[in-house]
Amino acid sequence: MDSRWLKHTTQADRDDRIKEVQSYRNAFDALAELLETEYEEFAPDYDISSWSHKQADRNGANRKLRSILKLLTIKE
């Protein structure tokens, strides 16, 4: 489980928070499956002067998607 789920929780509330997040696992798995189809591949067209900007945009979008998918991965 990603430690971001436990941020801002007290030690006393930690176990309850872990159980709560783990209870969402099925929904997170389904959402992750949907999001994995959102990765964008890019084949640069060097004849277009803005190709590097488009590549940077796709890289940023994919980086954020990987971060979200990591957050949604709940292991026991």
C-alpha positions as CSV (number, residue, x, y, z in Angstrom):
1,M,0.0,0.0,0.0
2,D,1.3,3.4,-0.9
3,S,2.3,5.4,2.1
4,R,0.3,8.4,0.9
5,W,-2.8,6.7,2.1
6,L,-1.6,7.0,5.7
7,K,-0.5,10.6,5.5
8,H,-2.2,12.9,8.0
9,T,-3.3,9.9,10.2
10,T,-2.4,9.4,13.7
11,Q,-0.8,6.2,14.9
12,A,-4.0,5.3,16.7
13,D,-6.0,5.7,13.5
14,R,-3.5,3.9,11.2
15,D,-5.0,0.4,11.4
16,D,-8.5,1.6,10.8
17,R,-7.3,3.6,7.8
18,I,-5.4,0.6,6.4
19,K,-8.6,-1.6,6.7
20,E,-10.7,1.2,5.1
21,V,-8.4,1.5,2.1
22,Q,-8.1,-2.2,1.7
23,S,-11.9,-2.5,1.6
24,Y,-11.8,-0.4,-1.6
25,R,-9.4,-2.8,-3.4
26,N,-11.9,-4.3,-5.8
27,A,-13.0,-0.8,-7.0
28,F,-9.4,0.3,-7.2
29,D,-8.5,-2.7,-9.3
30,A,-11.4,-2.0,-11.7
31,L,-10.4,1.6,-12.0
32,A,-6.7,0.8,-12.5
33,E,-7.7,-1.6,-15.3
34,L,-9.6,1.2,-17.0
35,L,-6.9,3.8,-16.5
36,E,-4.2,1.5,-18.0
37,T,-5.9,1.9,-21.3
38,E,-5.3,5.6,-21.1
39,Y,-1.5,5.5,-21.7
40,E,-0.6,7.5,-24.7
41,E,2.1,6.4,-27.1
42,F,3.7,9.0,-29.4
43,A,5.6,8.5,-32.6
44,P,7.4,11.8,-33.2
45,D,6.9,13.4,-36.5
46,Y,10.1,15.4,-36.9
47,D,8.7,17.4,-39.8
48,I,6.4,19.2,-37.3
49,S,8.3,21.8,-35.4
50,S,6.2,21.3,-32.2
51,W,6.8,17.6,-32.0
52,S,8.9,18.0,-28.8
53,H,6.1,19.9,-27.0
54,K,3.7,17.2,-27.9
55,Q,6.1,14.5,-26.7
56,A,6.6,16.4,-23.4
57,D,2.9,16.7,-22.9
58,R,2.4,12.9,-23.4
59,N,5.3,12.1,-21.1
60,G,3.8,14.3,-18.4
61,A,0.3,12.8,-18.8
62,N,1.8,9.3,-18.6
63,R,3.9,10.1,-15.6
64,K,0.8,11.3,-13.7
65,L,-1.1,8.2,-14.8
66,R,1.7,6.0,-13.4
67,S,1.6,7.9,-10.1
68,I,-2.2,7.4,-9.8
69,L,-1.9,3.7,-10.7
70,K,0.7,3.3,-8.1
71,L,-1.6,4.8,-5.5
72,L,-4.4,2.5,-6.6
73,T,-2.3,-0.7,-6.2
74,I,-3.3,-2.2,-2.9
75,K,-1.4,-5.3,-1.9
76,E,-2.1,-7.4,1.1
